């Protein structure tokens, strides 16, 4: 009769083998599904963080919710007027409303120095995440990870440069990324772009939550 410790050890080894045997599937099995899944979204939450100096990008942090009908609202830290400023923003199509450290909301055009990044691009069908995933030059499977509670597949992805040009308005070649896809839905839950010591990290969550965005 086998002793209990030996039986338990065997079970642990079997479980570990089952976990380590999980492989990241080929990119052609995941990325087309991801493009379709992201194109079907009506809303999502994003968190953007910039570490280091990124030439041409004056955003330090940004977070908020975005809808597929070109609306967004949230907060961020930008570099303007020679200093870092905390701002609140609301975007409704071509119009934006931004509130700085003092005063109320000001109506400004999207792309103004007080709103240098337009997060509604994330769900834009012609130049956002769906379009990027339809224009992947190459993608190499890496591993599986848990990201923000999602079981994910991780890939090293190279996007087609001309399609990527508007996605991150920074100088240099930022079209290479590490991307994490939810294993269950194929949605993008994280993307990380690196150049030298600079890193741009984007987290996505709260897919298709009910969102109402109104002018302030």
Legacy VTK file of the C-alpha trace (Angstrom):
# vtk DataFile Version 3.0
C-alpha trace
ASCII
DATASET POLYDATA
POINTS 216 float
0.000 0.000 0.000
1.392 3.411 -0.962
1.863 5.963 1.785
-0.302 9.089 1.766
2.676 11.467 1.273
3.721 9.566 -1.859
0.198 9.698 -3.269
-0.050 13.434 -2.568
3.337 14.039 -4.196
2.208 12.184 -7.302
-0.963 14.262 -7.527
1.041 17.483 -7.219
3.354 16.395 -10.032
0.426 15.511 -12.288
-1.238 18.878 -11.626
1.998 20.755 -12.294
2.500 18.847 -15.511
-1.013 19.697 -16.672
-0.426 23.413 -16.050
2.991 23.556 -17.668
1.742 21.622 -20.687
-0.590 24.443 -21.691
0.757 26.062 -24.831
0.100 29.407 -26.460
-1.674 28.676 -29.761
-0.388 29.941 -33.120
-1.099 33.616 -33.794
-3.282 32.804 -36.798
-5.658 31.003 -34.435
-6.028 33.951 -32.044
-5.453 37.314 -33.719
-8.254 37.179 -36.346
-10.642 36.216 -33.547
-9.282 39.080 -31.445
-9.842 41.587 -34.265
-13.452 40.486 -34.544
-13.994 40.507 -30.779
-12.608 44.039 -30.395
-14.644 45.302 -33.361
-17.851 44.117 -31.684
-17.271 46.037 -28.443
-19.534 48.935 -27.528
-17.399 50.191 -24.621
-14.308 49.513 -22.535
-12.171 50.987 -19.761
-8.521 51.821 -20.372
-5.531 52.698 -18.199
-2.492 54.191 -19.918
0.863 54.715 -18.207
4.030 56.194 -19.718
7.393 55.565 -18.067
10.455 57.476 -19.232
10.699 60.165 -21.883
8.648 59.536 -25.024
9.398 62.173 -27.648
6.233 63.666 -29.102
3.896 62.268 -26.430
2.996 64.680 -23.640
0.714 62.259 -21.786
2.042 60.749 -18.555
-1.049 58.840 -17.471
-4.627 58.549 -18.652
-7.618 56.497 -17.635
-11.271 56.444 -18.494
-14.060 54.821 -20.457
-14.494 54.826 -24.233
-17.518 54.005 -26.374
-17.752 52.855 -29.961
-19.652 56.028 -30.933
-16.568 58.233 -30.378
-17.227 59.299 -26.806
-14.931 59.119 -23.788
-14.453 60.532 -20.317
-11.808 60.225 -17.640
-8.746 61.832 -16.136
-5.083 62.136 -16.995
-1.738 63.773 -16.370
-0.251 65.749 -19.238
2.813 67.919 -19.727
1.729 71.404 -20.799
2.984 74.915 -20.209
6.229 73.421 -18.902
4.630 71.464 -16.070
2.648 68.297 -15.345
-1.067 69.028 -15.059
-3.947 66.890 -13.816
-6.941 67.168 -16.121
-10.457 65.820 -16.437
-11.886 65.348 -19.913
-15.081 64.520 -21.775
-15.056 63.773 -25.499
-18.182 63.726 -27.653
-17.217 63.209 -31.283
-15.140 66.201 -32.475
-15.807 68.198 -29.308
-13.867 67.905 -26.076
-14.312 69.452 -22.653
-11.260 69.666 -20.416
-10.976 70.820 -16.812
-7.535 71.690 -15.498
-6.339 72.233 -11.918
-8.387 75.439 -11.661
-11.612 76.684 -13.173
-14.351 74.774 -14.936
-14.496 72.784 -18.155
-13.318 74.441 -21.344
-14.571 73.380 -24.753
-11.597 72.650 -27.014
-10.905 70.675 -30.187
-9.589 67.141 -29.833
-5.808 67.316 -30.315
-5.350 70.572 -28.405
-2.298 70.662 -26.102
-4.673 70.223 -23.161
-5.910 66.973 -24.747
-2.971 65.600 -26.740
-4.235 62.012 -26.877
-7.660 60.975 -28.164
-8.652 57.713 -26.444
-11.683 57.245 -28.710
-9.186 55.902 -31.251
-9.163 52.638 -29.288
-12.511 51.523 -30.698
-12.357 53.415 -34.008
-12.974 50.775 -36.704
-10.647 52.334 -39.277
-7.601 53.123 -37.102
-8.106 51.630 -33.653
-7.414 48.244 -32.094
-9.597 46.296 -34.572
-7.760 47.836 -37.543
-4.363 47.195 -35.951
-5.160 43.529 -35.410
-6.191 43.202 -39.038
-2.809 44.644 -40.073
-0.362 42.556 -38.053
2.935 42.005 -39.835
4.021 39.201 -37.528
3.188 37.678 -34.161
5.128 35.126 -32.145
3.559 33.185 -29.266
5.425 33.544 -25.964
3.630 32.223 -22.893
0.478 32.240 -20.775
-0.023 34.783 -17.968
-2.696 36.021 -15.588
-3.340 39.743 -16.208
-5.894 41.696 -14.156
-7.674 38.445 -13.348
-7.771 37.268 -16.984
-6.064 34.073 -18.130
-4.177 35.287 -21.185
-1.997 34.290 -24.113
1.060 36.504 -24.610
2.488 37.352 -28.049
5.267 39.510 -29.458
3.466 41.479 -32.171
4.680 43.734 -34.979
1.961 45.983 -36.410
1.962 47.390 -39.945
3.642 50.817 -39.460
1.317 52.896 -41.654
-1.787 51.626 -39.854
-0.142 52.161 -36.482
0.939 55.759 -37.172
-2.040 57.448 -35.437
-2.448 54.980 -32.593
0.381 56.313 -30.430
1.311 59.869 -31.467
4.983 59.563 -30.530
8.170 59.963 -32.484
10.058 56.793 -33.401
8.983 53.263 -34.224
6.473 52.174 -31.604
4.690 49.553 -33.726
6.249 46.581 -31.919
4.522 45.398 -28.766
3.918 42.618 -26.311
0.180 41.910 -26.310
-1.900 39.809 -23.935
-5.188 38.284 -25.193
-7.920 36.859 -22.969
-7.948 33.102 -23.504
-11.743 32.901 -23.328
-12.821 35.829 -25.518
-9.593 36.738 -27.425
-10.042 40.377 -26.347
-6.909 42.454 -25.785
-6.390 43.031 -22.063
-2.879 44.476 -22.086
-0.331 45.916 -24.515
3.186 47.065 -23.733
5.376 49.122 -26.070
9.071 49.631 -25.325
11.856 51.774 -26.759
15.092 52.012 -24.824
14.205 52.922 -21.245
10.733 54.198 -22.178
7.672 52.002 -21.740
4.042 52.655 -22.674
1.599 50.281 -20.976
-2.111 50.019 -21.740
-4.590 47.937 -19.736
-8.121 47.268 -20.996
-11.077 46.024 -18.945
-14.817 46.437 -18.189
-15.741 45.341 -21.700
-19.250 46.308 -22.787
-20.241 47.780 -19.416
-23.139 50.201 -19.603
-21.669 53.677 -20.157
-23.408 57.071 -20.391
-21.255 60.079 -21.326
-22.708 63.586 -21.384
-21.320 67.068 -21.872
-20.437 68.760 -18.543
LINES 1 217
216 0 1 2 3 4 5 6 7 8 9 10 11 12 13 14 15 16 17 18 19 20 21 22 23 24 25 26 27 28 29 30 31 32 33 34 35 36 37 38 39 40 41 42 43 44 45 46 47 48 49 50 51 52 53 54 55 56 57 58 59 60 61 62 63 64 65 66 67 68 69 70 71 72 73 74 75 76 77 78 79 80 81 82 83 84 85 86 87 88 89 90 91 92 93 94 95 96 97 98 99 100 101 102 103 104 105 106 107 108 109 110 111 112 113 114 115 116 117 118 119 120 121 122 123 124 125 126 127 128 129 130 131 132 133 134 135 136 137 138 139 140 141 142 143 144 145 146 147 148 149 150 151 152 153 154 155 156 157 158 159 160 161 162 163 164 165 166 167 168 169 170 171 172 173 174 175 176 177 178 179 180 181 182 183 184 185 186 187 188 189 190 191 192 193 194 195 196 197 198 199 200 201 202 203 204 205 206 207 208 209 210 211 212 213 214 215
